[in-house]
């Protein structure tokens, strides 16, 4: 793949920047004593279809992560902060998330990135997985990294160049370019 100019790329948050899976399993253990499952068992984007955990528990954990990611101790993916800091020196960082609430994830981004890097952030919290193309177009982006294969496939059909962030739930669901780490993202962009 050719080098990507940092001002042409955007990022999803959950499963790409935020280690939502780690937080989900940690909260399942801490709050509900559930400790017998692993990320490898999440073979579909919809966790409830993969794990025999009561839907109310799954919904409660995800509500915590959406409404107060700082209190839930949501952690960034390995190397994401250092790579994003580097990329912010070349262009604003653009995040487009399906999260419906902007302020909680905005506060989390400011916490993990720090005030200098955060001052170069553009954040769209759209509440929908399937309309990211409109925002990419408006923001002049060509590339987008997301962990949801269906989102990436839809973006490809609309003329964008999506890159799938490899996770267990997107394996075997696409033939698009993919990355498995933030160091791979850095190598594509810098």
PASEBA-1860 file (N, C-alpha, C; in nm, 3 decimals):
! residues 190
1> XXXXXXXX> 0.085/-0.118/0.000/0.000/0.000/0.000/0.089/0.124/0.000 ~ 0.048/0.226/-0.074/0.126/0.349/-0.081/0.113/0.428/0.050 ~ 0.207/0.518/0.072/0.203/0.601/0.193/0.078/0.687/0.193 ~ 0.020/0.701/0.311/-0.103/0.779/0.328/-0.066/0.913/0.392 ~ -0.109/1.021/0.328/-0.088/1.153/0.385/-0.177/1.167/0.508 ~ -0.124/1.202/0.625/-0.204/1.206/0.748/-0.330/1.292/0.742 ~ -0.333/1.393/0.655/-0.454/1.476/0.649/-0.568/1.410/0.570 ~ -0.543/1.290/0.517/-0.645/1.221/0.438/-0.705/1.100/0.510
9> XXXXXXXX> -0.668/1.077/0.636/-0.711/0.957/0.706/-0.792/0.990/0.831 ~ -0.892/0.907/0.858/-0.972/0.918/0.979/-0.976/0.784/1.050 ~ -1.021/0.788/1.175/-1.018/0.669/1.259/-1.149/0.650/1.333 ~ -1.192/0.526/1.341/-1.297/0.487/1.434/-1.234/0.487/1.574 ~ -1.315/0.478/1.677/-1.260/0.479/1.812/-1.262/0.340/1.876 ~ -1.379/0.283/1.897/-1.387/0.155/1.968/-1.330/0.042/1.883 ~ -1.237/-0.034/1.942/-1.174/-0.143/1.869/-1.059/-0.099/1.781 ~ -1.037/0.032/1.773/-0.925/0.086/1.694/-0.835/0.171/1.785
17> XXXXXXXX> -0.890/0.276/1.842/-0.815/0.361/1.935/-0.835/0.313/2.079 ~ -0.958/0.278/2.111/-0.993/0.235/2.247/-0.998/0.083/2.253 ~ -0.936/0.028/2.356/-0.936/-0.116/2.377/-1.065/-0.157/2.448 ~ -1.173/-0.147/2.375/-1.306/-0.173/2.428/-1.322/-0.318/2.472 ~ -1.258/-0.410/2.403/-1.268/-0.552/2.438/-1.206/-0.578/2.576 ~ -1.088/-0.523/2.599/-1.025/-0.540/2.730/-1.117/-0.486/2.838 ~ -1.172/-0.368/2.816/-1.259/-0.306/2.916/-1.385/-0.389/2.937 ~ -1.443/-0.442/2.830/-1.563/-0.524/2.841/-1.537/-0.645/2.931
25> XXXXXXXX> -1.431/-0.719/2.903/-1.403/-0.840/2.982/-1.363/-0.806/3.125 ~ -1.290/-0.698/3.145/-1.253/-0.657/3.281/-1.377/-0.620/3.361 ~ -1.467/-0.542/3.301/-1.589/-0.502/3.372/-1.682/-0.622/3.395 ~ -1.685/-0.716/3.302/-1.765/-0.838/3.321/-1.715/-0.914/3.443 ~ -1.584/-0.919/3.459/-1.525/-0.989/3.574/-1.547/-0.912/3.703 ~ -1.514/-0.782/3.701/-1.523/-0.700/3.824/-1.667/-0.684/3.873 ~ -1.759/-0.661/3.782/-1.896/-0.629/3.822/-1.989/-0.750/3.829 ~ -1.954/-0.856/3.755/-2.048/-0.969/3.745/-1.984/-1.105/3.770
33> XXXXXXXX> -1.853/-1.106/3.798/-1.785/-1.233/3.823/-1.774/-1.323/3.701 ~ -1.789/-1.267/3.584/-1.781/-1.345/3.459/-1.638/-1.340/3.409 ~ -1.574/-1.458/3.403/-1.433/-1.461/3.371/-1.395/-1.574/3.275 ~ -1.492/-1.639/3.213/-1.458/-1.758/3.135/-1.450/-1.737/2.984 ~ -1.458/-1.613/2.937/-1.459/-1.589/2.793/-1.339/-1.505/2.751 ~ -1.307/-1.513/2.622/-1.194/-1.437/2.569/-1.235/-1.362/2.442 ~ -1.152/-1.270/2.401/-1.179/-1.192/2.280/-1.189/-1.282/2.157 ~ -1.115/-1.391/2.153/-1.119/-1.480/2.038/-1.258/-1.539/2.015
41> XXXXXXXX> -1.340/-1.540/2.118/-1.476/-1.594/2.106/-1.574/-1.493/2.046 ~ -1.533/-1.369/2.033/-1.619/-1.268/1.971/-1.595/-1.273/1.821 ~ -1.671/-1.358/1.755/-1.653/-1.381/1.612/-1.750/-1.301/1.526 ~ -1.834/-1.222/1.591/-1.925/-1.131/1.522/-1.921/-0.998/1.594 ~ -1.956/-0.892/1.523/-1.953/-0.759/1.583/-2.050/-0.749/1.701 ~ -2.162/-0.818/1.693/-2.262/-0.818/1.799/-2.223/-0.920/1.907 ~ -2.170/-0.871/2.017/-2.121/-0.955/2.126/-2.229/-1.050/2.177 ~ -2.352/-1.004/2.183/-2.462/-1.086/2.236/-2.485/-1.212/2.152
49> XXXXXXXX> -2.444/-1.210/2.027/-2.460/-1.327/1.941/-2.347/-1.427/1.958 ~ -2.243/-1.388/2.032/-2.125/-1.473/2.045/-2.107/-1.532/2.185 ~ -2.148/-1.457/2.284/-2.122/-1.499/2.422/-2.253/-1.525/2.496 ~ -2.260/-1.634/2.572/-2.382/-1.664/2.648/-2.387/-1.584/2.779 ~ -2.390/-1.454/2.763/-2.401/-1.362/2.877/-2.536/-1.293/2.863 ~ -2.604/-1.275/2.974/-2.736/-1.212/2.972/-2.729/-1.077/2.899 ~ -2.822/-1.051/2.809/-2.822/-0.924/2.735/-2.822/-0.802/2.826 ~ -2.887/-0.809/2.940/-2.889/-0.695/3.033/-2.748/-0.665/3.086
57> XXXXXXXX> -2.669/-0.768/3.108/-2.531/-0.748/3.154/-2.448/-0.687/3.043 ~ -2.460/-0.741/2.922/-2.385/-0.686/2.807/-2.423/-0.540/2.786 ~ -2.552/-0.512/2.785/-2.598/-0.374/2.764/-2.548/-0.282/2.874 ~ -2.548/-0.329/2.998/-2.501/-0.247/3.110/-2.353/-0.214/3.099 ~ -2.274/-0.312/3.058/-2.130/-0.288/3.042/-2.106/-0.187/2.931 ~ -2.172/-0.207/2.818/-2.152/-0.113/2.707/-2.206/0.026/2.741 ~ -2.313/0.034/2.818/-2.364/0.165/2.862/-2.258/0.237/2.945 ~ -2.191/0.165/3.034/-2.083/0.226/3.114/-1.972/0.280/3.026
65> XXXXXXXX> -1.935/0.202/2.925/-1.828/0.243/2.835/-1.866/0.363/2.750 ~ -1.994/0.372/2.715/-2.043/0.486/2.636/-2.061/0.611/2.719 ~ -2.119/0.595/2.836/-2.158/0.710/2.918/-2.044/0.765/3.003 ~ -1.951/0.681/3.045/-1.841/0.729/3.129/-1.717/0.643/3.107 ~ -1.654/0.657/2.991/-1.536/0.575/2.963/-1.420/0.599/3.059 ~ -1.412/0.717/3.118/-1.305/0.745/3.213/-1.328/0.665/3.340 ~ -1.448/0.669/3.394/-1.480/0.593/3.515/-1.467/0.443/3.490 ~ -1.498/0.398/3.368/-1.486/0.257/3.333/-1.340/0.217/3.306
73> XXXXXXXX> -1.249/0.313/3.314/-1.106/0.292/3.294/-1.076/0.233/3.156 ~ -1.145/0.285/3.055/-1.120/0.245/2.918/-0.977/0.282/2.882 ~ -0.903/0.186/2.830/-0.764/0.209/2.795/-0.745/0.223/2.645 ~ -0.644/0.298/2.603/-0.614/0.306/2.459/-0.547/0.176/2.412 ~ -0.560/0.150/2.284/-0.492/0.035/2.223/-0.340/0.057/2.233 ~ -0.263/-0.050/2.242/-0.118/-0.035/2.249/-0.064/0.053/2.136 ~ 0.022/0.145/2.172/0.092/0.237/2.081/0.004/0.342/2.014 ~ -0.127/0.338/2.038/-0.215/0.435/1.970/-0.183/0.579/2.008
81> XXXXXXXX> -0.158/0.604/2.136/-0.134/0.742/2.180/-0.006/0.798/2.117 ~ 0.101/0.720/2.117/0.226/0.773/2.060/0.214/0.794/1.909 ~ 0.147/0.702/1.839/0.132/0.718/1.694/0.039/0.836/1.663 ~ -0.071/0.847/1.736/-0.161/0.961/1.713/-0.091/1.094/1.743 ~ -0.009/1.096/1.845/0.066/1.218/1.877/0.159/1.255/1.761 ~ 0.225/1.156/1.706/0.312/1.181/1.591/0.231/1.231/1.472 ~ 0.120/1.163/1.442/0.038/1.204/1.327/-0.018/1.345/1.344 ~ -0.048/1.383/1.468/-0.105/1.516/1.493/-0.007/1.628/1.457
89> XXXXXXXX> 0.119/1.597/1.446/0.218/1.698/1.408/0.210/1.732/1.259 ~ 0.147/1.642/1.181/0.135/1.660/1.036/-0.002/1.711/0.994 ~ -0.105/1.677/1.072/-0.242/1.713/1.033/-0.334/1.694/1.153 ~ -0.452/1.756/1.149/-0.549/1.730/1.255/-0.587/1.581/1.258 ~ -0.617/1.531/1.375/-0.664/1.394/1.390/-0.816/1.392/1.378 ~ -0.868/1.305/1.294/-1.012/1.298/1.276/-1.064/1.163/1.323 ~ -1.163/1.168/1.411/-1.227/1.048/1.463/-1.375/1.055/1.429 ~ -1.426/0.947/1.372/-1.569/0.936/1.342/-1.617/0.808/1.408
97> XXXXXXXX> -1.702/0.824/1.507/-1.746/0.711/1.588/-1.897/0.693/1.580 ~ -1.939/0.569/1.594/-2.082/0.538/1.600/-2.139/0.566/1.739 ~ -2.055/0.607/1.831/-2.105/0.641/1.965/-2.207/0.755/1.954 ~ -2.318/0.745/2.027/-2.419/0.850/2.018/-2.389/0.972/2.105 ~ -2.303/0.956/2.205/-2.272/1.065/2.299/-2.133/1.119/2.271 ~ -2.125/1.246/2.239/-1.996/1.307/2.206/-1.912/1.338/2.331 ~ -1.971/1.403/2.429/-1.893/1.457/2.540/-1.812/1.352/2.617 ~ -1.869/1.235/2.652/-1.788/1.138/2.728/-1.663/1.091/2.652
105> XXXXXXXX> -1.677/1.064/2.523/-1.560/1.016/2.448/-1.464/1.131/2.418 ~ -1.516/1.251/2.407/-1.431/1.369/2.390/-1.342/1.389/2.513 ~ -1.402/1.376/2.632/-1.324/1.389/2.756/-1.220/1.278/2.766 ~ -1.257/1.157/2.724/-1.162/1.046/2.727/-1.044/1.072/2.632 ~ -1.073/1.118/2.511/-0.967/1.149/2.416/-0.873/1.256/2.471 ~ -0.931/1.358/2.533/-0.846/1.463/2.590/-0.757/1.408/2.701 ~ -0.812/1.318/2.781/-0.734/1.257/2.889/-0.618/1.174/2.834 ~ -0.646/1.087/2.737/-0.540/0.998/2.691/-0.438/1.067/2.601
113> XXXXXXXX> -0.485/1.165/2.522/-0.395/1.232/2.427/-0.321/1.350/2.488 ~ -0.377/1.408/2.591/-0.318/1.528/2.649/-0.367/1.652/2.575 ~ -0.358/1.769/2.639/-0.418/1.890/2.582/-0.357/1.936/2.450 ~ -0.228/1.918/2.431/-0.165/1.966/2.308/-0.214/1.885/2.188 ~ -0.205/1.754/2.196/-0.252/1.669/2.086/-0.403/1.683/2.070 ~ -0.477/1.687/2.181/-0.622/1.697/2.173/-0.667/1.826/2.103 ~ -0.588/1.931/2.112/-0.624/2.057/2.047/-0.627/2.042/1.895 ~ -0.573/1.931/1.844/-0.571/1.905/1.700/-0.667/1.792/1.661
121> XXXXXXXX> -0.772/1.773/1.741/-0.869/1.666/1.718/-0.998/1.720/1.658 ~ -1.048/1.648/1.558/-1.184/1.668/1.506/-1.260/1.540/1.539 ~ -1.373/1.555/1.607/-1.449/1.438/1.653/-1.592/1.446/1.605 ~ -1.638/1.339/1.543/-1.777/1.326/1.503/-1.834/1.204/1.576 ~ -1.933/1.227/1.662/-2.006/1.119/1.728/-2.142/1.113/1.661 ~ -2.161/1.014/1.575/-2.277/1.014/1.487/-2.389/0.919/1.527 ~ -2.362/0.826/1.617/-2.467/0.736/1.662/-2.512/0.634/1.560 ~ -2.431/0.609/1.456/-2.471/0.517/1.349/-2.345/0.458/1.286
129> XXXXXXXX> -2.346/0.329/1.259/-2.230/0.264/1.197/-2.225/0.286/1.046 ~ -2.339/0.316/0.986/-2.348/0.305/0.842/-2.352/0.435/0.762 ~ -2.324/0.548/0.821/-2.328/0.672/0.745/-2.198/0.751/0.757 ~ -2.089/0.682/0.778/-1.962/0.751/0.796/-1.913/0.816/0.667 ~ -1.957/0.764/0.552/-1.912/0.818/0.423/-1.945/0.965/0.407 ~ -2.061/1.007/0.453/-2.100/1.148/0.441/-2.002/1.237/0.517 ~ -1.959/1.193/0.633/-1.864/1.273/0.712/-1.725/1.270/0.650 ~ -1.685/1.154/0.600/-1.554/1.146/0.533/-1.549/1.243/0.416
137> XXXXXXXX> -1.656/1.244/0.338/-1.662/1.334/0.222/-1.655/1.480/0.266 ~ -1.737/1.517/0.366/-1.739/1.656/0.414/-1.603/1.700/0.469 ~ -1.530/1.607/0.529/-1.401/1.639/0.590/-1.283/1.622/0.493 ~ -1.312/1.579/0.371/-1.207/1.565/0.270/-1.114/1.447/0.294 ~ -1.166/1.341/0.357/-1.083/1.224/0.386/-1.102/1.118/0.278 ~ -0.999/1.039/0.255/-1.005/0.930/0.158/-0.992/0.794/0.225 ~ -0.920/0.790/0.337/-0.891/0.665/0.406/-0.961/0.665/0.542 ~ -1.001/0.545/0.586/-1.063/0.534/0.717/-1.030/0.398/0.776
145> XXXXXXXX> -0.991/0.397/0.901/-0.959/0.272/0.970/-1.070/0.240/1.068 ~ -1.129/0.123/1.052/-1.242/0.079/1.135/-1.227/-0.070/1.162 ~ -1.280/-0.116/1.274/-1.275/-0.259/1.305/-1.400/-0.333/1.257 ~ -1.500/-0.262/1.214/-1.625/-0.325/1.167/-1.614/-0.345/1.017 ~ -1.603/-0.471/0.975/-1.584/-0.504/0.834/-1.696/-0.449/0.748 ~ -1.820/-0.456/0.798/-1.934/-0.408/0.720/-1.924/-0.259/0.690 ~ -1.876/-0.183/0.786/-1.855/-0.040/0.765/-1.752/-0.018/0.655 ~ -1.642/-0.091/0.663/-1.536/-0.076/0.563/-1.583/-0.118/0.424
153> XXXXXXXX> -1.659/-0.225/0.415/-1.710/-0.270/0.285/-1.803/-0.164/0.224 ~ -1.886/-0.103/0.308/-1.974/0.004/0.260/-1.896/0.124/0.213 ~ -1.790/0.160/0.285/-1.707/0.273/0.244/-1.638/0.245/0.111 ~ -1.593/0.122/0.092/-1.528/0.083/-0.033/-1.625/0.100/-0.150 ~ -1.750/0.059/-0.131/-1.851/0.072/-0.237/-1.879/0.217/-0.272 ~ -1.852/0.307/-0.177/-1.878/0.449/-0.200/-1.753/0.525/-0.245 ~ -1.646/0.452/-0.279/-1.529/0.514/-0.338/-1.418/0.553/-0.242 ~ -1.430/0.514/-0.116/-1.325/0.544/-0.019/-1.226/0.428/-0.011
161> XXXXXXXX> -1.117/0.449/0.060/-1.015/0.344/0.078/-1.010/0.305/0.225 ~ -1.099/0.215/0.266/-1.100/0.174/0.406/-0.990/0.073/0.436 ~ -0.950/0.072/0.561/-0.852/-0.024/0.611/-0.914/-0.086/0.735 ~ -0.916/-0.217/0.740/-0.976/-0.288/0.852/-0.872/-0.307/0.962 ~ -0.908/-0.265/1.084/-0.821/-0.291/1.198/-0.855/-0.432/1.245 ~ -0.762/-0.524/1.233/-0.788/-0.666/1.258/-0.832/-0.693/1.401 ~ -0.945/-0.759/1.410/-1.003/-0.804/1.535/-1.067/-0.941/1.508 ~ -1.090/-1.022/1.611/-1.150/-1.154/1.587/-1.283/-1.148/1.512
169> XXXXXXXX> -1.362/-1.044/1.533/-1.495/-1.036/1.472/-1.494/-0.993/1.326 ~ -1.378/-0.957/1.271/-1.378/-0.921/1.129/-1.296/-1.018/1.043 ~ -1.249/-1.124/1.103/-1.170/-1.221/1.028/-1.257/-1.299/0.929 ~ -1.209/-1.312/0.806/-1.279/-1.386/0.704/-1.403/-1.317/0.650 ~ -1.420/-1.189/0.681/-1.541/-1.117/0.639/-1.511/-1.012/0.531 ~ -1.388/-1.007/0.483/-1.352/-0.904/0.385/-1.223/-0.942/0.313 ~ -1.196/-0.870/0.205/-1.070/-0.884/0.131/-1.006/-0.746/0.116 ~ -1.022/-0.664/0.216/-0.970/-0.528/0.215/-0.833/-0.523/0.281
177> XXXXXXXX> -0.757/-0.417/0.255/-0.632/-0.401/0.330/-0.661/-0.395/0.479 ~ -0.569/-0.447/0.558/-0.590/-0.445/0.703/-0.459/-0.416/0.775 ~ -0.474/-0.375/0.898/-0.360/-0.354/0.988/-0.391/-0.425/1.118 ~ -0.286/-0.466/1.187/-0.305/-0.538/1.313/-0.252/-0.461/1.433 ~ -0.192/-0.344/1.408/-0.136/-0.267/1.519/-0.121/-0.121/1.480 ~ -0.098/-0.039/1.581/-0.075/0.102/1.556/0.062/0.127/1.495 ~ 0.157/0.038/1.517/0.287/0.053/1.452/0.273/0.032/1.300 ~ 0.181/-0.056/1.259/0.154/-0.072/1.117/0.088/0.054/1.059
185> XXXXXX> 0.001/0.115/1.135/-0.062/0.241/1.092/0.045/0.348/1.077 ~ 0.135/0.356/1.173/0.243/0.454/1.167/0.327/0.433/1.042 ~ 0.358/0.308/1.009/0.439/0.278/0.892/0.368/0.320/0.762 ~ 0.235/0.315/0.762/0.159/0.357/0.644/0.159/0.508/0.626 ~ 0.171/0.581/0.736/0.147/0.726/0.732/0.270/0.813/0.749 ~ 0.377/0.761/0.802/0.493/0.847/0.835/0.616/0.795/0.764
END
